[in-house]
Amino acid sequence: MRTEIKQKMTETADYIFRHPEISLKEEKSSQELARFLEEEGFHIRWNLAEFETAFVAEWGEGRPVIGFLAEYDALPGLGQEIRTEKCATGGPGHGCGHNLLGTACAGAACTLKERMSAEGIRGTIRVYGCPAEEIVVGKIKMNEAGVFDELSAAVTWHPFDRNRVSYDIWQAQDIKNYKFYGISAHASRHPEMGRSALDAAELMNVGVNYLREHVADDVRMHYTYTNTDGPANIVPAYASTNYFIRSNKWERTKDASERVDECARGAAIMTGTKVEIERVTCNKEMKVNRTLAEVFYEEMSKIPAPSYTEEEIRFAAEISESAGFDNNGEYFTGLEPLEDEPVPLAIGTDVSDVSHTVPTIMLSAAAMCKGTPLHHWAATAQAGMSIGRKGMFYAAECMAAGAYRLVTEPELLERAWDEMKA
């Protein structure tokens, strides 16, 4: 990778880190990433699928068309300080390393562009700036709008605590709000006149908790109360809950979600209230592609994994002790073997829907020490320093190398498409 590209990547990732923006508010982050790509000869188009912070950067012509899926949204409440102890700074933070994620995709595209241009290889490279991954919205709406339909393959990565091909089944999810409407009354003097929305919400949750015995082992149902009205001496006229319903297959997620709906309707009947069911978003499970996994694993095997300085090892040791990570002093390792079978993963991403439209590959690179969970202050801290940047450079080189194989060996794309359609 050219030194100038790595310098631009560093500047871009640092800028996005210093200007963390939550989902659908990524104005500065998206503009900075697009500026980097435009300076490298890509043509930019904005406002994809009615998202103001979504863009596509394009270079080249003809097929194949390789798309890199970039992200740049931060998480609320994590703060942005590079230190080994938790600090209550407030504000958003890059606890998933998306400042690195989108930048590595841009760096991979630029590296692939230079190689294709030097060798006279025909094809098109696109970098999709995808907003709102953290709320599982961006790529789903973009996919529904046909944004990815012309792609020959989609390539992306995610910062993690290890280096591997992500041969994982990210979960299918259905995310809903349940809003109960009752009748307010004085809870002591005229309780018979009230119809408690809070009672309905609680009864719904009781029903769901009994439902857990009668769903498949991989089904997960999480809930929280999001609102209720007034003090305890007033019968609540409004209460709401938010539910995440997940499994490794959309069919099971959908079935469990419909049964949760019935718990809500039953609770409303029991309490004389009304319920409104609002779907926030949903996504299918990841459709893994063995052909792409093997190609990218071969290329990752050829590229040395990052090495770390004494200062970086010391930082990893201190943050591990402070956060209580159980890594036994093994902070970083090399490339992990490619699994023989897909690995169920207990988290979800909107990339999954893209994998049902076009063959998709996701890599993982160590942008944090072992044991660091995502959505955690320690992930945020490492995403803003040299540990995170080394993972970013490694991911970019691996994505570029694998994508080069796809544009020079068309039979690989044919096999990947046959596998996806099977």
C-alpha positions in Angstrom: 0.0 0.0 0.0 1.4 3.4 -1.0 2.7 5.5 1.9 0.6 8.5 0.8 -2.6 6.4 1.0 -1.7 5.2 4.5 -1.1 8.8 5.5 -4.5 9.9 4.1 -6.2 6.9 5.8 -4.6 8.0 9.2 -5.8 11.5 8.8 -9.3 10.4 7.7 -9.7 7.9 10.5 -8.4 10.4 13.1 -10.8 13.1 11.9 -13.8 10.8 12.1 -12.7 9.6 15.5 -12.5 13.3 16.7 -15.9 14.1 15.3 -18.1 11.1 16.4 -21.6 11.3 15.0 -24.5 8.9 15.8 -26.6 7.2 13.2 -28.2 9.4 10.5 -26.2 12.4 11.8 -22.9 11.5 10.1 -22.5 14.8 8.1 -18.9 15.5 8.9 -17.8 11.8 8.8 -19.4 11.1 5.5 -18.1 14.3 3.9 -14.5 13.5 5.1 -14.6 10.0 3.7 -16.0 11.2 0.4 -13.4 14.0 0.2 -10.6 11.4 0.6 -12.0 9.3 -2.2 -12.7 12.3 -4.5 -9.1 13.4 -4.1 -8.0 9.9 -5.3 -10.0 10.1 -8.5 -13.4 8.7 -7.5 -16.7 10.3 -8.7 -19.1 11.0 -5.8 -22.9 10.7 -5.8 -24.9 11.6 -2.7 -28.4 11.0 -1.2 -28.8 7.3 -1.9 -32.1 5.7 -0.8 -33.1 9.1 0.6 -30.3 9.1 3.1 -28.5 12.5 3.2 -25.3 11.0 4.6 -25.2 8.0 2.1 -23.0 8.2 -1.0 -21.3 6.1 -3.6 -17.8 6.8 -4.9 -17.0 5.2 -8.3 -14.0 4.7 -10.5 -13.6 2.7 -13.7 -16.0 1.3 -16.2 -17.6 -2.0 -17.2 -17.7 -5.3 -15.3 -17.0 -6.7 -12.8 -18.3 -4.2 -10.3 -16.7 -4.6 -6.9 -18.4 -2.7 -4.0 -16.8 -1.9 -0.7 -19.3 -1.3 2.1 -18.1 1.6 4.4 -19.6 2.6 7.7 -18.9 5.7 9.9 -21.6 6.1 12.6 -20.7 6.2 16.3 -22.5 5.0 19.4 -24.1 7.2 22.0 -22.6 7.7 25.5 -19.1 6.1 25.0 -17.0 9.3 24.9 -13.8 9.7 23.0 -10.6 9.5 25.1 -7.6 7.5 24.4 -6.7 6.2 27.9 -6.6 2.9 29.7 -9.2 3.8 32.3 -12.9 4.4 31.8 -13.8 8.1 31.9 -17.3 9.7 32.0 -16.9 12.1 29.2 -20.3 11.6 27.7 -21.2 12.0 24.1 -20.9 9.5 21.2 -17.9 7.3 20.7 -16.6 4.8 18.1 -17.1 1.6 20.2 -17.4 -0.4 17.0 -14.4 1.2 15.4 -16.4 2.6 12.5 -13.9 5.4 12.1 -11.5 2.6 11.0 -14.1 0.5 9.1 -15.1 3.1 6.5 -11.5 4.4 6.1 -10.1 0.9 5.4 -12.7 0.3 2.8 -11.6 3.6 1.1 -8.0 2.6 1.4 -8.7 -0.8 -0.1 -10.5 0.8 -3.0 -7.7 3.2 -3.7 -5.1 0.4 -3.6 -7.1 -1.7 -6.0 -7.7 1.2 -8.3 -3.9 1.8 -8.6 -3.2 -1.8 -9.4 -6.0 -2.1 -12.0 -5.0 1.2 -13.6 -1.3 0.2 -13.8 -2.2 -3.2 -15.3 -5.0 -1.9 -17.6 -7.6 -4.1 -16.0 -11.2 -3.3 -16.9 -13.8 -3.1 -14.2 -15.6 -0.7 -11.8 -14.8 0.0 -8.1 -17.4 1.5 -5.9 -17.2 2.5 -2.2 -20.7 2.8 -0.6 -20.9 5.2 2.3 -23.5 3.5 4.4 -25.0 5.4 7.3 -26.9 4.1 10.4 -25.5 0.6 10.8 -25.6 0.8 14.5 -29.4 1.1 14.4 -29.6 -1.6 11.7 -31.2 0.6 9.1 -28.8 2.0 6.4 -27.9 -0.9 4.2 -31.4 -2.5 4.6 -33.1 0.6 3.1 -30.3 0.9 0.5 -30.7 -2.7 -0.5 -34.5 -2.3 -0.8 -33.9 0.6 -3.1 -31.7 -1.5 -5.4 -28.5 0.4 -4.6 -26.4 -2.8 -4.7 -28.1 -4.6 -7.5 -25.4 -4.0 -10.1 -22.6 -5.4 -7.9 -20.6 -8.5 -8.8 -19.5 -8.8 -5.2 -19.6 -6.9 -2.0 -16.6 -6.6 0.3 -16.3 -5.3 3.8 -14.7 -5.9 7.2 -15.3 -5.2 10.9 -12.9 -4.3 13.7 -12.6 -7.1 16.2 -10.0 -8.4 18.7 -8.6 -11.0 16.2 -7.7 -11.5 12.5 -9.8 -13.9 10.5 -12.2 -14.3 7.7 -15.6 -13.7 9.2 -17.2 -16.9 8.1 -20.1 -16.1 10.5 -23.8 -16.3 10.5 -24.7 -12.9 11.9 -28.2 -13.0 13.3 -31.5 -12.3 11.7 -33.2 -9.6 13.8 -36.7 -8.1 14.1 -36.7 -4.9 16.2 -40.0 -3.5 17.3 -41.7 -1.0 19.6 -44.8 -1.9 21.5 -46.9 1.1 22.5 -49.8 0.7 25.0 -52.6 3.2 25.4 -54.9 3.2 28.4 -57.0 5.6 30.5 -55.6 7.8 33.2 -57.3 7.9 36.6 -56.5 8.6 40.3 -54.9 5.3 41.4 -56.5 5.5 44.9 -59.8 7.3 44.7 -61.0 6.1 41.3 -58.9 3.1 40.3 -61.9 1.4 38.6 -61.9 4.2 36.0 -58.3 3.6 34.9 -57.0 1.2 32.3 -53.2 0.9 33.0 -50.9 0.9 30.0 -48.1 -0.1 32.3 -50.0 -3.2 33.5 -50.4 -4.2 29.8 -46.7 -3.7 29.2 -45.8 -5.8 32.2 -48.2 -8.6 31.4 -46.8 -8.7 27.8 -43.3 -9.1 29.2 -44.5 -11.9 31.6 -46.0 -13.7 28.6 -42.8 -13.4 26.6 -40.8 -14.7 29.5 -43.1 -17.8 29.5 -42.7 -18.0 25.8 -38.9 -18.5 26.1 -39.5 -22.1 27.0 -41.2 -22.8 23.7 -38.8 -21.3 21.1 -35.7 -22.7 19.4 -32.5 -22.7 21.3 -30.9 -19.9 19.2 -33.8 -17.5 19.6 -33.1 -14.5 21.7 -35.7 -11.9 22.9 -34.5 -8.8 24.7 -36.7 -6.0 26.0 -36.6 -2.7 27.8 -39.2 -0.2 29.0 -38.8 3.0 26.9 -41.5 5.2 28.5 -44.4 5.5 30.9 -46.4 8.5 32.2 -46.7 10.2 35.6 -46.2 9.3 39.3 -47.4 6.1 41.0 -50.7 7.6 42.2 -51.9 8.1 38.6 -52.9 5.1 36.5 -50.5 5.3 33.5 -52.2 6.1 30.2 -49.2 5.3 28.2 -46.3 2.8 28.3 -43.9 1.4 25.7 -41.3 -1.3 25.3 -38.6 -2.0 22.8 -37.8 -5.6 21.7 -35.0 -7.2 19.8 -36.0 -10.6 18.6 -33.2 -12.6 17.0 -32.0 -16.1 15.8 -29.7 -17.6 13.2 -32.5 -17.9 10.6 -35.1 -15.3 9.5 -37.8 -18.0 9.5 -37.3 -18.6 13.2 -37.0 -14.9 14.0 -40.2 -14.1 12.2 -42.1 -16.9 13.9 -40.9 -15.8 17.4 -41.7 -12.2 16.5 -45.3 -13.0 15.6 -45.7 -14.8 18.8 -44.4 -11.9 20.8 -47.0 -9.8 18.9 -49.7 -12.1 20.2 -48.4 -11.7 23.8 -48.8 -7.9 23.3 -52.3 -8.2 21.9 -53.3 -10.6 24.7 -52.0 -8.2 27.3 -54.0 -5.4 25.8 -57.2 -7.5 25.9 -56.6 -8.4 29.6 -56.1 -4.8 30.6 -58.7 -3.1 28.4 -56.0 -1.1 26.7 -54.9 -0.8 23.1 -51.5 -1.7 21.6 -49.7 -0.3 18.6 -46.9 -2.5 17.2 -44.2 -0.5 15.3 -41.5 -2.3 13.4 -38.3 -0.3 13.7 -36.3 -2.4 11.4 -35.5 -6.0 10.5 -32.8 -8.0 8.7 -32.1 -11.5 7.5 -29.2 -13.6 8.7 -25.8 -13.5 6.9 -25.6 -15.7 3.9 -22.0 -16.9 3.9 -20.1 -17.6 0.7 -17.5 -20.4 0.8 -15.9 -19.4 -2.5 -15.2 -15.8 -1.4 -14.2 -17.0 2.1 -11.5 -19.3 0.7 -10.2 -16.7 -1.8 -9.9 -13.9 0.8 -8.4 -16.3 3.4 -5.7 -17.3 0.9 -4.8 -13.6 0.4 -4.9 -12.9 4.1 -2.4 -15.7 4.6 0.1 -14.0 2.4 0.0 -10.6 4.2 1.8 -10.4 7.5 -0.4 -9.6 10.5 0.5 -6.5 12.4 3.3 -6.5 15.0 3.2 -4.3 18.0 5.6 -2.0 19.9 6.4 -2.2 23.6 4.3 0.9 24.1 1.3 -0.7 22.4 1.7 -4.0 24.4 1.9 -1.9 27.6 -1.3 -0.1 26.6 -3.1 -3.4 25.9 -2.0 -4.8 29.3 -3.1 -1.7 31.2 -6.5 -1.5 29.5 -7.0 -5.3 30.0 -6.4 -5.0 33.7 -8.5 -1.9 34.0 -11.5 -3.4 32.1 -11.1 -6.9 33.5 -10.5 -8.7 30.2 -9.8 -12.4 30.5 -7.0 -12.8 27.9 -4.2 -14.3 30.1 -1.7 -11.7 28.8 -2.1 -12.8 25.2 -3.1 -9.5 23.7 -2.6 -10.1 19.9 -2.2 -13.1 17.7 -1.8 -13.8 14.0 -4.3 -15.0 11.4 -6.8 -17.6 12.7 -7.7 -20.6 10.5 -10.7 -20.6 8.3 -13.5 -22.7 9.9 -14.9 -25.7 8.0 -18.4 -24.7 8.9 -20.2 -21.4 9.3 -20.0 -20.0 12.9 -23.3 -18.7 14.5 -22.6 -15.2 15.9 -24.7 -13.7 18.6 -24.8 -10.2 17.0 -26.4 -8.7 13.9 -25.6 -6.3 11.1 -27.4 -4.7 8.2 -24.7 -6.2 5.9 -26.6 -9.4 6.1 -29.4 -8.2 3.8 -26.8 -7.3 1.2 -25.5 -10.9 1.3 -28.9 -12.1 0.0 -28.7 -9.8 -3.0 -25.0 -10.2 -4.1 -22.1 -12.5 -2.9 -20.7 -10.8 0.1 -17.5 -11.3 2.1 -16.6 -9.8 5.5 -13.2 -9.9 7.1 -12.2 -9.3 10.7 -9.0 -7.5 11.8 -7.6 -6.9 15.2 -8.2 -3.2 16.0 -8.2 -3.9 19.7 -6.6 -6.4 22.1 -8.0 -9.8 22.8 -11.0 -9.8 25.0 -12.2 -6.3 24.1 -16.0 -6.4 23.5 -17.6 -4.2 20.9 -19.8 -1.3 22.2 -17.4 -0.8 25.1 -15.3 2.2 26.2 -12.1 0.2 25.7 -12.9 -0.5 22.1 -13.4 3.2 21.6 -10.1 4.0 23.2 -8.1 1.6 21.0 -10.0 2.7 17.8 -8.4 6.1 18.2 -4.8 5.1 18.5 -2.0 3.1 16.7 -3.5 -0.3 17.7 -6.6 0.5 15.8 -4.8 2.0 12.9 -2.7 -1.2 12.4 -5.8 -3.3 12.2 -7.2 -0.8 9.6 -4.1 -1.0 7.4 -4.1 -4.8 7.6 -7.8 -5.0 6.7 -7.4 -2.6 3.8 -4.5 -4.6 2.3 -6.4 -7.9 2.7 -9.6 -6.5 1.1 -7.6 -5.1 -1.8 -5.7 -8.3 -2.4 -8.9 -10.4 -2.4 -10.8 -8.0 -4.6 -7.9 -8.1 -7.1 -8.4 -11.8 -7.4 -12.0 -11.3 -8.2 -11.4 -8.8 -11.0 -8.6 -10.9 -12.6 -10.2 -14.4 -12.2 -13.8 -14.1 -13.4 -14.4 -17.8 -12.7 -14.3 -17.0 -9.0 -17.2 -14.7 -9.3 -19.2 -17.2 -11.3 -18.6 -19.8 -8.6 -19.6 -17.3 -5.9 -22.9 -16.5 -7.7 -23.7 -20.1 -8.3 -23.2 -20.8 -4.6 -25.3 -17.8 -3.5 -28.2 -18.9 -5.8 -28.1 -22.5 -4.7 
